Amino acid sequence: MKWLLAQPGGPVVVVTPRRAVPSEIITLLIARPEVRHHAWRRFSGGYFDGQRVLYAWPDRKHLNDVWSVEADAIAVIEWGIEETAEWIEDVNPIQLLPGQTLEPATRARVALEPMPNGIDDILEYVAGMAAGYSTGLKWNEEDKLKADMMNRPDRWAPVTVEQVRAKCRELGMRADDVDTVAGFLQRRKDGRRFNVRSSYRTFQFN
């Protein structure tokens, strides 16, 4: 909180899972007249633009709300190390740890190995469609993916969920969309089937 208040920028916003806050120090911050407090319900990351944000105990889904937003500063209080480790790897933020501050790491771009059976082309198409919408992937593009995964299991069998996730990240897809696409493949590898609308039930990518 000291770090956040020291940053220049817009008003301070505190976001917590519920209106009740089990932290005395965060409660004191919320009590300041210039600080606004929101719970997760009916609140999204788009409200972060132009503000300084304290985001307390988000799960993976809510961590995705801070992906690529145009806030002046964001401080995230972790719920658990495992829950946020992958998100930290993707976003590469400043990390404020007990007694030390870790600056963003300098990372070389990693060239991904091409995937077989046209999967790279499919993901590039999906990423391009998702980029055209402010809210990310639409239901019809999701249904196309789900239908292809069921109708062409041979296409997807050789690739891993992590390969698909890495490609989606490389293509700049939103965190929610990366989780959605990787989640579809994980479900198929677990032997589960999808409900697909009749208009796309027999769909296959060329």
Backbone as a ProteinNet text record, in pm:
[ID]
protein_1_A
[PRIMARY]
MKWLLAQPGGPVVVVTPRRAVPSEIITLLIARPEVRHHAWRRFSGGYFDGQRVLYAWPDRKHLNDVWSVEADAIAVIEWGIEETAEWIEDVNPIQLLPGQTLEPATRARVALEPMPNGIDDILEYVAGMAAGYSTGLKWNEEDKLKADMMNRPDRWAPVTVEQVRAKCRELGMRADDVDTVAGFLQRRKDGRRFNVRSSYRTFQFN
[TERTIARY]
83	0	86.8	198.3	289.4	341.6	376.8	425	317.5	194.7	86	60	53.3	24.4	137.2	258.5	373	378.3	297.8	299.8	214.7	257.8	173.8	57.2	-50.9	-162.6	-297.5	-397.2	-536.1	-578.3	-709.8	-762.1	-726.2	-728.1	-696.3	-824.8	-821.5	-934.9	-889.2	-967.3	-938.7	-1045.3	-1001.4	-1093.3	-1070.1	-1177.8	-1169.6	-1279.5	-1267.8	-1371.6	-1510.3	-1518.6	-1647.7	-1635.5	-1749.4	-1747.2	-1680.9	-1702.8	-1637.3	-1490	-1400.8	-1257.4	-1189.5	-1132.6	-1070.1	-926.7	-904.9	-771	-782.7	-723.1	-733.7	-666.2	-549.2	-475.1	-545.1	-604.8	-678.8	-805.3	-868.2	-986.5	-951.9	-834	-790.9	-770.7	-716.6	-699.1	-834.5	-928.4	-1061.5	-1131.4	-1101	-1167.2	-1125.5	-1017	-976.6	-1082.9	-1117	-1225.9	-1197.4	-1069.2	-1035.7	-1024.2	-1043.1	-1027.2	-1164.2	-1177.9	-1302.6	-1283.5	-1387.7	-1381.6	-1486.6	-1445.3	-1536.5	-1516.2	-1623.1	-1614.3	-1619.8	-1587.5	-1584.4	-1718.1	-1826.9	-1958.8	-1982.7	-2019	-2050.6	-1933.6	-1813	-1694.8	-1599.8	-1536.7	-1444.1	-1317.6	-1214.5	-1086	-1087.5	-1187.5	-1192.9	-1203.6	-1253.7	-1265.2	-1129.4	-1022.9	-891.5	-822.4	-866.6	-796.1	-786.1	-663.3	-640.8	-649.8	-635.9	-645.5	-529	-510.5	-415	-496.3	-460.2	-548.4	-476.1	-542.6	-501.4	-599.6	-549.8	-635.6	-601.3	-693.7	-664	-719.8	-633.7	-666.7	-746.1	-708.6	-781.7	-746	-844.6	-815.8	-769.6	-744.4	-690.8	-784.8	-913.9	-1010	-1004.5	-995.3	-994.4	-857.2	-751.1	-620.8	-623.2	-699.2	-708	-767.7	-842.5	-901.9	-796.9	-676.1	-575	-481	-511.3	-427.1	-446.3	-338.8	-336.4	-428	-468.7	-546.6	-453.9	-510.5	-430.6	-441.4	-415.9	-412.9	-281.5	-282	-158.1	-65.5	-120.8	-42.3	-136.9	-86.8	-165.6	-77.7	-128	-63.2	-157.2	-106.7	-186.1	-137.6	-229.9	-198.2	-236.9	-139.3	-164	-256.3	-335.1	-410.2	-321.4	-245.9	-155.6	-51.9	65.2	176.1	141.4	85	54.9	-48.3	-144.2	-252	-200.1	-92.3	-45.7	86.5	152.8	286.6	287.1	191.8	188	153.8	62.1	26.3	147.5	225.6	346.4	444.9	457.5	546.5	504.4	374	323.5	339.9	300.8	292.8	426.9	513	645.8	640.2	566.2	551.9	665.3	669	749.4	690	774.8	726.1	774.5	680.4	711	703.5	819.2	827.1	879.4	860.9	911.1	1061.2	1097.5	1237.4	1307.3	1238.4	1304	1203.4	1253.5	1173.7	1240.1	1166.1	1218.5	1170.5	1264.5	1230.3	1191.7	1115.7	1080.3	1204.3	1195.6	1310	1324.8	1450.3	1478.8	1477.5	1385.9	1368.6	1382.9	1460.4	1474.6	1350.6	1313.1	1198.6	1231.7	1144.5	1166.2	1091.1	1165.4	1102.9	1032	903.7	827	840.6	845.2	847.5	711	708.1	578.9	502.2	371.6	287.2	234.2	205.8	161.9	14.7	-24.3	-166	-238.8	-161.8	-225.3	-273.9	-231.3	-280.5	-233.7	-110.7	-64.2	-157.9	-196.5	-286.7	-423	-471.2	-601	-594.6	-489.8	-478.3	-456	-384.8	-367.9	-502.3	-584	-717.7	-801	-800.6	-879.9	-833.4	-701.1	-647.6	-687.2	-683.1	-722.4	-868.7	-954.2	-1096.4	-1120.1	-1052.2	-1070.2	-1024.3	-916.9	-863.9	-961.3	-1054.8	-1150.8	-1265.7	-1270.9	-1380.7	-1324	-1390.3	-1342.3	-1351.9	-1441	-1461.2	-1394.1	-1315.5	-1244	-1325.6	-1295.7	-1356.4	-1508.7	-1571.9	-1717.5	-1756.4	-1883.6	-1931.2	-1912.3	-1927.5	-1917.5	-1774.1	-1675.2	-1536.7	-1504.2	-1560	-1541.3	-1602.8	-1722.9	-1787.9	-1708.7	-1648.2	-1565	-1447.6	-1383.4	-1271.2	-1316.5	-1425.1	-1473.5	-1513	-1580.9	-1622.4	-1502	-1400.7	-1282.4	-1209.5	-1202.1	-1134.4	-1206.6	-1339.7	-1413.7	-1413.1	-1425.8	-1435.4	-1299.5	-1193.8	-1059.3	-966.4	-996	-910	-767.2	-749.7	-616.1	-532.1	-597.9	-524.8	-460.3	-535.8	-494.6	-418	-421.3	-357.2	-207	-130.8	14.6	60.7	-26.1	19	-24.3	51.5	21.1	-57.6	-120.6	-193.1	-97.2	22.2	118.8	167.3	182.4	219.2	112.7	-12.2	-121.7	-127.4	-110.7	-112.4	0.2	119.7	234.2	211.2	151.6	123.7	20.6	-81	-182.7	-122.2	-33.4	35.1	118.3	193.4	278.2	194.9	73	-15	-80.7	-52.8	-105	-249.8	-301.9	-441.6	-462.2	-582.5	-616.9	-603.1	-574.3	-553.1	-675.5	-795.8	-918.3	-927.9	-892.9	-902.7	-796.7	-677.5	-573.9	-623	-680.1	-732.1	-845.2	-929.4	-1041.8	-993	-901.9	-853	-777.1	-688	-612.3	-705.7	-808.1	-904.4	-981.9	-1017.7	-1086.8	-1001.4	-872.3	-786.3	-767.2	-753.5	-738.3	-860.8	-978.3	-1101.1	-1106.7	-1064	-1064.7	-963.8	-847.9	-747.4	-792.9	-883.1	-940.9	-1057.5	-1087.6	-1193.3	-1332.4	-1343.6	-1474.9	-1520.6	-1651.7	-1709.8	-1772.5	-1804.1	-1860.1	-2003	-2079.7	-2207.2	-2182.1	-2208.4	-2186	-2318.1	-2346	-2470.5	-2476.6	-2597.7	-2617.9	-2550.3	-2542.3	-2484.2	-2335	-2268.9	-2124.6	-2089.9	-2188.8	-2163	-2070.8	-2075.1	-1991.1	-1871.6	-1847.9	-1743.2	-1605.1	-1518.5	-1377	-1298.5	-1184.8	-1097.2	-1031	-1012.5	-947.1	-799.3
-120	0	125.4	120.3	234.6	258.2	149.4	160.7	221.9	173.9	221	369.4	410.8	550.9	643.2	588.1	669.5	689.6	614.3	625.2	744.3	813.6	921.1	863	937.2	889.2	929.3	859	889.3	842.6	839.2	801.8	657.8	631.4	498.4	417.6	294.9	203.4	74.7	25.8	-101.1	-201.8	-317.3	-421.5	-546.4	-597.6	-715.5	-814.6	-941.9	-1038.7	-1000.6	-946.7	-908.5	-770.1	-713.3	-582.3	-590.1	-700.3	-719.4	-752.6	-682.6	-697.7	-747.8	-868.7	-924.7	-876.7	-748	-691.8	-551.5	-530.6	-399.9	-291.4	-321.5	-218.8	-180.9	-279.4	-245.8	-166.9	-201.9	-128.7	17.7	42.1	180	256.1	186.6	251.2	285.7	191.9	213.6	330.2	351.5	457.5	597.2	608.5	740.3	795	922.7	978.3	975.2	977.1	980.8	841.9	736.3	598.4	537.2	470.9	401.4	250.5	184.5	41.6	-31.4	-140	-221.3	-368.7	-445	-591.1	-646.9	-776.6	-837.1	-827	-840.7	-844.5	-716.7	-733.8	-623	-527.6	-581.8	-498.5	-570.6	-498.7	-561.3	-478	-537.3	-471.3	-344.4	-327.4	-205.9	-79.9	-95.1	20.2	63	-11.5	22.2	133.4	160.2	255.4	392.2	447.6	579.6	587.6	473.5	473.9	395.7	414.8	334	230.5	104.5	-3.9	-95.9	-124.6	-232.7	-347	-459.6	-573.9	-683.9	-710.6	-800.6	-940.4	-1040.4	-1183.5	-1230.7	-1188.2	-1238.3	-1383	-1458.8	-1590.6	-1574.1	-1686.4	-1678.6	-1601.2	-1627.1	-1559.4	-1409.2	-1365.1	-1221.4	-1159.3	-1238.3	-1187	-1148.1	-1223.8	-1192	-1053.6	-1000.8	-868.1	-757.9	-781.5	-676.6	-690.9	-787	-810.3	-696.7	-623.7	-518.8	-400.8	-379.7	-260.5	-139.6	-22.4	100.2	175.7	103.4	165.8	241.9	341	412.3	327.2	244.6	151	45	-77.5	-185.7	-261.7	-279.4	-367	-484.5	-606.2	-726.6	-799.1	-827.8	-909.5	-1053.1	-1142.5	-1280.6	-1353.8	-1443.9	-1538.5	-1658.6	-1703.2	-1816.6	-1818.4	-1873.6	-1871.8	-1948.1	-2067.6	-2148.9	-2081.6	-2014.4	-1950.2	-1840.6	-1773.3	-1657.1	-1678.5	-1792.3	-1812.4	-1798.3	-1862.6	-1856.8	-1716.1	-1649.6	-1513.7	-1420.4	-1436.9	-1356	-1383.3	-1508.3	-1543.7	-1473.6	-1465.8	-1402.1	-1250.9	-1188.2	-1042.6	-978.3	-1052.5	-1004.5	-871	-864	-737.3	-713.6	-593.5	-571.2	-656.8	-725.4	-808	-750.2	-714.2	-659.4	-772.6	-823	-935.5	-888.1	-967.2	-924.8	-895.1	-770.6	-732.2	-711.5	-729.2	-710.1	-676.3	-610.7	-577.4	-639.7	-721.7	-785.2	-707.2	-652.1	-579.4	-678	-632.8	-722.3	-783.5	-912.1	-983.5	-949.4	-946.9	-931.3	-1069.9	-1090	-1224.4	-1221.2	-1315.4	-1328.6	-1396.3	-1356.6	-1418.3	-1562.8	-1653.5	-1796.1	-1835.6	-1893.7	-1939.1	-2072.5	-2077.4	-2199.1	-2292.4	-2421.2	-2521.2	-2524.4	-2530.1	-2538.9	-2663.6	-2650	-2764.2	-2829.5	-2958.7	-3030.1	-3006.3	-3055.2	-3066.3	-2932.1	-2824.9	-2695.8	-2626.4	-2673.6	-2614.3	-2470.2	-2438.9	-2300.2	-2208.6	-2252.4	-2170.7	-2153.5	-2259.4	-2251.8	-2149.5	-2156.5	-2064.7	-1921.1	-1903.7	-1768.8	-1712.7	-1795.9	-1752.6	-1714.6	-1800.8	-1775.5	-1647.8	-1628.4	-1508.3	-1383.2	-1392.4	-1277.8	-1242.6	-1343.4	-1316.9	-1256.2	-1310.3	-1260.2	-1116	-1081.3	-945	-841.8	-886.8	-794.5	-757.1	-819.2	-792	-742.2	-645.6	-589	-688.5	-786.1	-883.8	-1017.1	-1027.5	-1151.5	-1251.3	-1378.5	-1485.1	-1485	-1500.7	-1512.7	-1661	-1685.5	-1823.6	-1906	-1840.9	-1919.6	-1966.4	-1883	-1926.4	-2036.7	-2025.3	-2131.3	-2261.9	-2253.7	-2374.4	-2437.8	-2356	-2410	-2489.3	-2432.9	-2503	-2634.3	-2628.2	-2747.2	-2854.7	-2813.9	-2910.9	-2975.6	-2895.5	-2951.1	-3047.8	-3014	-3102.8	-3236.6	-3236.3	-3362.1	-3436.1	-3361.9	-3426.1	-3465.9	-3400.9	-3433.4	-3461.1	-3561.7	-3590.3	-3622.1	-3678.6	-3710.1	-3584.8	-3472.7	-3347.9	-3299.3	-3309.9	-3250.4	-3346.1	-3475.6	-3575.1	-3551.2	-3508.4	-3497.8	-3377.2	-3280.6	-3157.9	-3156.1	-3084.1	-3074	-2945.8	-2945.2	-2826	-2708	-2734.3	-2625.1	-2568.9	-2653.2	-2602	-2506.1	-2545.6	-2461.1	-2332	-2342	-2223	-2126.7	-2181.5	-2097.2	-2026.8	-2096.7	-2035.1	-1923.6	-1947.3	-1843.7	-1719.6	-1739.6	-1625.1	-1550.5	-1626.5	-1563.9	-1479.2	-1522.3	-1449.3	-1328.6	-1308.4	-1191.6	-1201.4	-1322.4	-1337.8	-1294.7	-1248.6	-1211.9	-1333.3	-1303.8	-1413.4	-1503.3	-1443.5	-1524.1	-1617.8	-1566.7	-1647.9	-1757.5	-1726.9	-1830.2	-1943.6	-1907.4	-2009.3	-2089.8	-2022.7	-2090.7	-2194.7	-2155.2	-2246.2	-2362.9	-2333.3	-2439.4	-2530.2	-2472.1	-2550.9	-2647.4	-2604.5	-2694	-2817.5	-2794.1	-2907.3	-2998.8	-2939.9	-3022.5	-3110.5	-3055.1	-3132.9	-3248.5	-3226.2	-3335	-3443.1	-3400.9	-3499.1	-3577.1	-3518.2	-3588.7	-3678.6	-3682.3	-3769.3	-3709.7	-3580.3	-3517.6	-3468.6	-3455.1	-3407.6	-3270	-3202.4	-3068.3	-3066.2	-2973.4	-2939.3	-2828	-2858.4	-2762	-2736.1	-2611	-2576.6	-2646.4	-2677.7	-2760.4	-2702.7	-2569.9	-2507.7	-2536.9	-2576.5	-2603.3	-2747	-2832.3	-2964.9	-3049	-3031.7	-3110.5	-3031.4	-2914.2	-2825.4	-2885.6	-2862.4	-2894.5	-2783.4	-2745.5	-2651.2	-2721.7	-2649.3	-2707.7	-2732.7
0	0	0	73.1	70.5	-70.9	-137.9	-275.9	-364.6	-353.3	-438.5	-415.5	-290.2	-260.2	-303.9	-316.6	-359	-509.9	-585.2	-731.1	-775.7	-879.8	-934.1	-1011.5	-1018.8	-1100.2	-1046.8	-1093.1	-1063.1	-925.9	-902.6	-770.4	-733.4	-603.1	-551.7	-538.6	-590.8	-585.3	-518.4	-424	-357.3	-400.9	-448.6	-494.1	-410.2	-349.8	-264.5	-303.7	-265	-302.4	-252.5	-132.1	-73.4	-11.4	23.5	87.8	225.8	296.7	426.4	403.4	472.7	449.7	577	576.1	696.7	715.9	705.6	721.6	778.8	893.7	958.4	876.4	820.1	748.6	617.5	547.7	425.4	460.6	571.5	616.8	643.5	699.7	725	593.3	493.3	363.2	301.8	308.2	251.3	320.6	448.2	524.8	480.6	405.5	357.9	263	274.2	192.1	42.7	4	-138.5	-201	-121.2	-169.4	-195.5	-311.2	-344.5	-325.8	-280.9	-253.9	-336.8	-403.9	-483.1	-447.1	-450.3	-442.9	-585.4	-599.9	-733.2	-805.8	-733.1	-795	-876.2	-1004.1	-1093.9	-1114.3	-1109.4	-1127.9	-1221	-1312.2	-1406.3	-1418.2	-1478.7	-1489.2	-1571.8	-1659.1	-1738.2	-1654.7	-1531.9	-1443.2	-1387.5	-1414.3	-1360.6	-1438	-1559.7	-1644.6	-1577	-1575.8	-1521	-1369.9	-1300.9	-1155.8	-1095.2	-966.2	-889.6	-812	-829.1	-783.5	-685.2	-574.4	-485.6	-505.8	-562.2	-592.3	-492.3	-398.9	-288.2	-312.7	-305.7	-306.7	-429.4	-549.6	-666.6	-697.8	-750.1	-803.7	-947.9	-1015.4	-1152.5	-1244.7	-1234.8	-1321.3	-1301.4	-1177.3	-1151.6	-1177.7	-1166.2	-1209	-1355.8	-1435.8	-1577.9	-1602.7	-1505	-1521.2	-1533.6	-1482.1	-1485.9	-1605.4	-1693.5	-1811.3	-1911.6	-1940.1	-2043.6	-2013.8	-1889.4	-1858.5	-1851.1	-1861.5	-1865.2	-1732.8	-1624.6	-1492.3	-1475	-1385.8	-1355.8	-1270.5	-1183.5	-1101.5	-1046.3	-1034.8	-975.9	-877.6	-756.2	-657.8	-632.7	-648.8	-629.7	-504.5	-413.8	-297.2	-330.4	-331.6	-372.5	-276	-332.7	-250.8	-218.8	-317.5	-297	-406.9	-378	-472.8	-600.5	-585.9	-703.6	-792.5	-732.2	-808.2	-899.5	-857.5	-932.4	-1005.5	-985.2	-1041.9	-1193.7	-1260	-1405.4	-1453.7	-1384.1	-1420	-1407.2	-1300.8	-1282.5	-1395.8	-1436.8	-1547.1	-1675.7	-1700.1	-1821.6	-1818.4	-1707.1	-1699.6	-1665.5	-1590.4	-1554.9	-1480	-1367.5	-1296.6	-1196.6	-1137.4	-1017.9	-906.7	-830.3	-719.7	-587.3	-502.1	-370.8	-269.4	-228.2	-136.6	-1.9	103.9	234.8	231	251.8	259	126.6	13.6	-115.5	-224	-327.5	-445	-566.9	-640.2	-761.3	-882.5	-957.5	-1078.3	-1189	-1289.5	-1400.8	-1464.6	-1494.5	-1552	-1699.5	-1745.2	-1887.8	-1951	-2042.9	-2098.8	-2250.2	-2301.6	-2446	-2503	-2622.3	-2688.6	-2723.6	-2687	-2712.4	-2839.5	-2934.1	-3058.2	-3032.2	-3062.5	-3040.5	-3160.2	-3130.2	-3236.5	-3305.5	-3439.1	-3508.5	-3465.6	-3453.5	-3418.8	-3546.3	-3542.1	-3662.5	-3694.2	-3811.5	-3850.2	-3861.9	-3887.4	-3909	-3783	-3665.2	-3541.2	-3526.4	-3568.6	-3562.8	-3641.3	-3760.4	-3844.1	-3777.3	-3715.1	-3646.7	-3533.5	-3453	-3340.1	-3386.5	-3497.1	-3551.9	-3598.4	-3660.1	-3700.8	-3578.5	-3477.5	-3356.1	-3287.8	-3279.1	-3215.2	-3293.3	-3426.3	-3508.3	-3490.8	-3480.7	-3459.4	-3320.9	-3220.7	-3083.8	-3071.6	-3145.3	-3136.8	-3192.5	-3274.3	-3333.9	-3242.3	-3125.2	-3031.2	-2899.8	-2840.6	-2714.6	-2599.4	-2612.6	-2505.1	-2533.1	-2640.8	-2667.7	-2748.2	-2731.1	-2810.5	-2802.4	-2918.1	-2923.7	-2921.3	-2892.6	-2876.7	-3003.4	-3121.2	-3244.5	-3270.9	-3236.4	-3252.5	-3150.6	-3031.7	-2933	-2982.3	-3042.3	-3092.4	-3207	-3291.1	-3398.8	-3341.4	-3240.8	-3177.4	-3113.7	-3037.6	-2969.4	-3069.7	-3179.3	-3280.9	-3347.3	-3380.8	-3445.9	-3353.7	-3225	-3130.6	-3117.5	-3133.3	-3126	-3258.9	-3369.9	-3501.1	-3558.2	-3509.6	-3556.6	-3438.2	-3357.7	-3241.2	-3281.9	-3404.4	-3453.1	-3470.4	-3502.6	-3523.9	-3392.8	-3283.1	-3157.2	-3066.7	-3097.6	-3009.8	-2989.3	-3093.4	-3074.9	-2994	-2968.6	-2902.9	-2756	-2675.1	-2532.8	-2504.6	-2390.6	-2348.6	-2333.6	-2281.8	-2261.9	-2394.8	-2497.9	-2630.3	-2682.8	-2668.4	-2714.8	-2634	-2504.4	-2419.2	-2458.1	-2481	-2517.4	-2650.2	-2747.1	-2876.3	-2861.8	-2783.7	-2762.1	-2697.8	-2602	-2539.6	-2643.2	-2725.9	-2827.1	-2922.6	-2950	-3041.4	-2974.6	-2846.6	-2777.4	-2736.5	-2723.3	-2683.9	-2539.7	-2509.1	-2371.4	-2280.4	-2154.7	-2059.8	-2048.7	-2047	-2040.7	-2159.8	-2278.6	-2399.8	-2401.9	-2352.1	-2341.4	-2251.9	-2137.5	-2046	-2110.5	-2189.7	-2254.2	-2353.9	-2443.4	-2547.4	-2484.6	-2390.7	-2324.7	-2245.7	-2186.5	-2110.4	-2197.8	-2319.8	-2413.1	-2440.6	-2470.5	-2504.2	-2383.6	-2264.9	-2145.7	-2124	-2145.9	-2128.8	-2227.5	-2351.9	-2449.7	-2411.7	-2362.6	-2322.7	-2199.2	-2122.8	-2008.6	-2050.6	-2181.8	-2231.9	-2227	-2202.8	-2193.3	-2329.9	-2347	-2471.3	-2449	-2561.5	-2555.4	-2608.5	-2558.2	-2620.7	-2722	-2849.2	-2956.8	-3027	-3058.2	-3127.2	-3261.6	-3304.9	-3424.4	-3548.2	-3557.7	-3677.4	-3691.7	-3583.4	-3589.3	-3549.9	-3530.9	-3475.3	-3563.2	-3693.9	-3785.2	-3837.5	-3778.5	-3831.7	-3812.4	-3915.2	-3908	-3977.2	-3920.1	-3987.8	-4106.2	-4215.2	-4334.6	-4308.6
[MASK]
++++++++++++++++++++++++++++++++++++++++++++++++++++++++++++++++++++++++++++++++++++++++++++++++++++++++++++++++++++++++++++++++++++++++++++++++++++++++++++++++++++++++++++++++++++++++++++++++++++++++++++++

